[in-house]
């Protein structure tokens, strides 16, 4: 099938009932490497993405009332890595960024959030996230996605980020360097992203060790039974073109990778500081 | 075909082997195919599987479990016919059987082939049809499986898996050790009757149970593409391990639907006993313990290496009932 035929095919995609036209159009036009049965080899499908949008749209539009800026910094094509701060006990921040990029990018881009290692073992959750575009955080999957020109969403803080206690909010935790290594190796620019609001959405007061059988890294103890309706502000920073500054072979140079990761961390910290300074309150 | 011109095919009376023999005979550059099977020459099974009046086809009955018979074949008929390449695809197909005899066919025959071919005067190439089931699928490993993916070396793995892994590794260990060029093709599951496909047997039930909350991606290979991959390997001048993916990549639930079956998600701990009961009552070949991991976690073969070096990419999707 040629690209034009694919375009026509996608334009005809009607999506599930109840999906507003603005989202339907974006999902229909978003690039998906269909392996022949409506699914890409990593398990995502347009229907799965639409279901994800329908489930998360309420939070995006009504609950967290997401405002964002800097969409011009999102690369229109080719591989890219979004590197963001992380927090909030549950990964609403990943969902909000994915929806925001889908909603505001032109041509629309299908963001692939990277799942923590324990998520693929969770029944139902793993299928829901996979169909909506998330991928298991293994090197092979990430390589496949970047070689295919996809946009990944990585939280370099990992579970330490989402497990931040309330008084640790907006303090970037240990910043892992894998995203930089991948960006250099597979020629992807890194877009620093700051999410303001997520780290106050569900104050967490303790982390308890989890039984191994559960598969979770810890059991969070929240201060509230439900997340607060804070307002999300998402900032996309200027891309850091590590792919132009370094050769793919330099992905194995620890000094290069650590220095570039520190640069990304600084860019994210700068955007976080700007976002915190600009907002008037956690609900505004 | 610039590579081998006289080819010996083991397991030639299986559906996959017979299709390969026919595909090889369609290649004008192939001068002769020596087809091996366990059945007697002139039997109905051979007549059904292989084309009859083909002068370029020679059939030989041989029991590969017997080293003496294999030696006699290789240094007798194969030498006289100047065979230059062997495609080894004979493997015990039923997952219900086990024991020494099955192991001898699955593994020891491979070891014997390698031992004898190393000093064979005419044969310089061995193409081994291996299986994607040799890979270990777990949650924290890639769902896109390349050739460096960990193999299933769990000591508790069933013989069906262990034999396949051992045969594969035995072939791999011979690479670069001598004049024999070894090519291992780790093929995606070939969904065809009589091919030993676990999924094919699974899909024969009107109701297919799968683990609740899991819907992994599967990659399936057609017999046509399997033949095309082997023909490409026979043309290839080098050696190595290659994943051979098929043209169909879809979730288990969609596969069940495409076969017109009813899917019933069942809590995973119940599936083992239910399928054991099914096996015990109707004698089905499908074993849930063999498929436990791939019914939970995706495993889609990455065919990049085969595409780049063998020039193989899947062209023939399966013909689904729906």
Contacts between the chains, C-beta under 8 A, distances in Angstrom:
chain1	res1	chain2	res2	distance
A	35	B	248	7.9
A	35	B	249	3.8
A	35	B	250	7.6
A	35	B	300	8.0
A	36	B	247	6.4
A	36	B	248	6.1
A	36	B	249	6.4
A	36	B	250	7.5
A	36	B	317	6.5
A	37	B	248	6.7
A	37	B	249	6.9
A	37	B	250	3.9
A	37	B	254	5.8
A	37	B	258	7.9
A	38	B	254	7.9
A	39	B	217	6.7
A	39	B	249	6.7
A	39	B	250	5.9
A	39	B	251	6.3
A	39	B	254	7.4
A	41	B	143	7.9
A	41	B	144	6.2
A	41	B	217	6.6
A	41	B	219	7.6
A	41	B	249	5.2
A	41	B	300	4.6
A	42	B	143	6.3
A	42	B	144	6.9
A	42	B	217	7.4
A	42	B	298	7.7
A	42	B	300	7.9
A	43	B	143	6.9
A	43	B	216	7.8
A	43	B	217	4.8
A	43	B	251	6.9
A	43	B	298	5.9
A	117	B	139	6.7
A	117	B	140	4.2
A	118	B	139	7.4
A	120	B	139	4.2
A	120	B	140	7.5
A	120	B	297	6.2
A	121	B	139	4.3
A	121	B	296	7.8
A	122	B	213	7.8
A	123	B	211	7.5
A	123	B	212	6.3
A	123	B	213	2.4
A	123	B	214	6.1
A	123	B	268	7.7
A	124	B	212	7.8
A	124	B	213	4.1
A	125	B	213	7.8
A	126	B	213	7.5
A	126	B	214	6.9
A	127	B	213	6.7
A	127	B	214	6.6
A	127	B	215	4.7
A	130	B	298	7.8
A	135	B	143	7.7
A	136	B	139	7.2
A	136	B	140	7.3
A	136	B	142	7.0
A	136	B	143	5.9
A	138	B	140	6.4
A	138	B	141	5.7
A	138	B	142	4.2
A	138	B	143	7.8
A	139	B	142	6.8
A	140	B	141	7.4
A	140	B	142	2.7
A	140	B	143	7.8
A	140	B	144	5.1
A	140	B	145	7.3
A	140	B	146	6.0
A	140	B	149	7.2
A	140	B	302	7.4
A	141	B	142	4.7
A	141	B	143	5.9
A	141	B	144	5.6
A	143	B	144	7.9
A	144	B	142	7.5
A	144	B	144	4.3
A	144	B	302	6.8
